[in-house]
């Protein structure tokens, strides 16, 4: 990659003011923008439209919390081991935001964009979606945004996002393709698979003009709020060491066979 002029367009602190994306933080942004609107401005350099703000709020609320997920368990156990390191515990949880947990929306967005390129070249959405699903099934892979260990047959969060997108008139070509993929995946696998929350997040954000590179930023920000809630509770009613003890109880030790593993 060729590097250009070393410059940042995000912010600069001066003795008498802080400038963020060309706006004065104290006299313009503070008291006018909500945090969601401010996050959009920081991330994209633009203030959001009403629909962008509304759905960014919806998506942040949808995925901030989902029980004792591995991210939250890792954070709680880290705080139990080092009670003075709140930031370390948050970091431990965020490090678990990968392709299995929280990072799937990014994969969904990439898949939807690749499929849309084929549609733009003349392919019918139904045919493109069918080809994508069949190709993944034939390779033994998993379709991003489909399947869930708890929510069956529907993920209520996903359905609510789609319902709101329809109601506010923002459902576009990416939402259409996501719905088409749901039918194609069911056909390829021979059974319905739950469309989980990651797929509508990606589809709606793309239809609202968010870049695919920003997809992972939303779940990371949202889950940070959930982690802070778990860690606040951990400070009051500790569970971290109990979780570690239950892991010891639940996993049986066996010595390795002769000759090693």
N, C-alpha and C positions, 0 to 999 in steps of 0.2 A: 504494500500500500504506500502510495506517495503522500507524504505529509505536506500540508500547505502552511500558511502563515500561522504561527503559534498564537491562537486567539480563542477566547471563550466568549460566548454570547449570553451567558446566564446571569451573572451578577458581579458587582464590584462594591466594596465598602469604602466610603470616603469619610473624612473626619466629621462631616456634618450630615451625612445621609448614607443610605444604602440603596443602590439602584439594582432592580431585578428586571431582566428582560426589557430594559428601557423605561421602566416605570419606577417612581419613587415609592419605596416600601412603606414608609411611615405616612406620607401625606396622600397617597393614592390607593395602595393595595390594602393596608390595614384598616379594617372597618368596612371595606367595600366588598372584598372577595371572601367567599367561604373557603375553607381549606381544600375542598374538592376542586373548586375553580382555580385556586392557587396552584394545586398539584398539576392541573392540566396546563396552566401557563408555564410552569417550570419545565414540564416534560416536553411540550410541543412548541413553546414560544408564542402561543396564541391563547387568548381567553376563549373559553368554550361557548358554543351556542347553548341554548336552553336544553336541547335534546342531549347534547354531549355531556353537559353537567348532570342532567337527570340520570342518564344511564351509567355514568361513572359512579355516581352515588349508589345506584342500584347494585352494580357489580361489586363495589367495595363492601357493601353490606352483605351481599350474598355469600362471599367467601372468606370473610374475616374470621369466622369461627366454625368448627365442625367437630367439636369434642376432643377426646384424647388421641389426637393424631400423632404420628411419629415426631412431627415438628414440635408439638407441644410437650411431648414426653421428654424429648432431648433437652428442651429448654428447662423444664422443671428439674430434671436430674442434674443438669449443669449448675443450676442455682443451688441445689441441695449440696453439691460438692464444694461450691464457692459462693456462699451467701452474699458476699459483697460485690459480686460481679454481675449486676443486672445486665449490663451491656454485653457481656460475654454469653450470658444465657440467651439473650435475644439473638445474638449472632449464631449460636449453636442451632437454634430453631430455623433461622433463615437459611442456613447452609443445607437444610434438608429440602429446600424448594427446588426440586429437580423434575425430570420427565415423568416421574410416577406421581408425585404430589406437587400440585400448584404450578408446575411448569408446562402442563399439558396444553394450556391455551395457546402457547407459542407454537407448539407443533400443529395444533388445529389450524391456526392462522396460516401457517406455511402450506399446509395441505390444501386449504381453501383457495389460497392465491394461486397455487400451481394448477388446481382444477379450473379456476376462472380463466387462466390463460388459454386452456383448451377450449373453453366455452367461447371466449373472444375470437378464437380461430375458426369458429363455425360449429363446434360440437354442441349438441343439445345437452342441457344440464342432466337430464335423466340418463343419457348414454354415458356422459363423462363420469357421473357418480357411480354408475354400475361398473364401469371399467376400473375405477379407483378401488372400489370395494372388492371386486373379484381379484385384482392384482395383489392386494394386501392379503387376502384370504389364501390365495394360491402360494404365497411366499411363507405362510405360517406366521405372519405378523399380526399386530394388533392395530386397530384403527384408532387414532387419537380422538378422544372425546366420546368414546363409546365403551360401555361396561362400567359397573360400579358394584363394590362388594356389599353395600348396604341398600342403596336405593334401587328397588326393582318393583314393578317394571318401569317406573318413571322416577326421574330425579325432580322433586318438586321445585327446586331452585331453577333448573333449566326450563321447566315449563312456565314458570312465572316470568322469566326474562323474555321468552318468546311471546307470551301473552301481552306483556307491556310493550314490546316492540311493535306488535300488530296494532295495539290500541293507539299508540302515538304515531303510527304511520312511518316508522323508520325501517321496517323490515324491507331489505333490498335483495340484491342478487346473492349475497353471501348467506343470508338467512334462508333464502330459497334453496341454495345448494346444500346447506346443512340439513334441511328437512328432506331433501331428495336423497342425501346420503343415508339418512336413517332408514328409509325404505330399501335402499340398495344393500346396506349392511345386513338387514334382516334377511334379504333374499340370499345373499352370499353365504351367510352363516347358517341358514335354514331355521332361524329363530330370531325373535326380536332381541336386540341388545339395548340397554338403557343409554339414551343420549345423556351424558352427564353434563354438569354445569360448564365444563371447559369449552364445549363446542358453541353454545349460544354466546358465551362471553366473546369468543373470537369472532363469530359471525356478526354480532351486533356492533362490536368495536370497529370492524372493517367497514361495515355499512355506514358507520358514522364518520369515517375518514381517519381513524387512528392508524398509524403505521404498524405493521406486524412486529417490528422491532420493539415496540412499546408494550407488547402483550404481557410479558412476564413482570413488568413493573407494577401492574395493577394487583395481581395476587400477592406479590411481595409486600407492597404497602398495606394491603388489607390484612394479611396474616400477621404483620408486625403488631397491629392493634390487638388481635386475638392473643398473641404471645404475651403482650404486656398485661392483659387481663389474667392469663394463667399464672404469670409470675407474681402479680400482686396477690393473688389467692395463695400461691405457694409460700409467700412470706408470712401470711396469716395462718394458713392451715396446710402445713407441708405434706406433700405426697411423693416427692422425688425419691426419697430413700425407700418408701414403701413400694414404689414402682420397681426400683432396683431389686428389692427383696423378692417381689413376685416374679421377676424375671429369673432369679436364681431358683425359685421353687418350680417354675414352669419348664425349665430346661434341664434335661437329665444329662449328666456327664458320663461319657464312656471313654475309657483309655483307648488310645490309638492301637490299631492292630500291629502285630510284630512287623518290623520293617518300616514303620511310619505310614503316613497317609499316602 
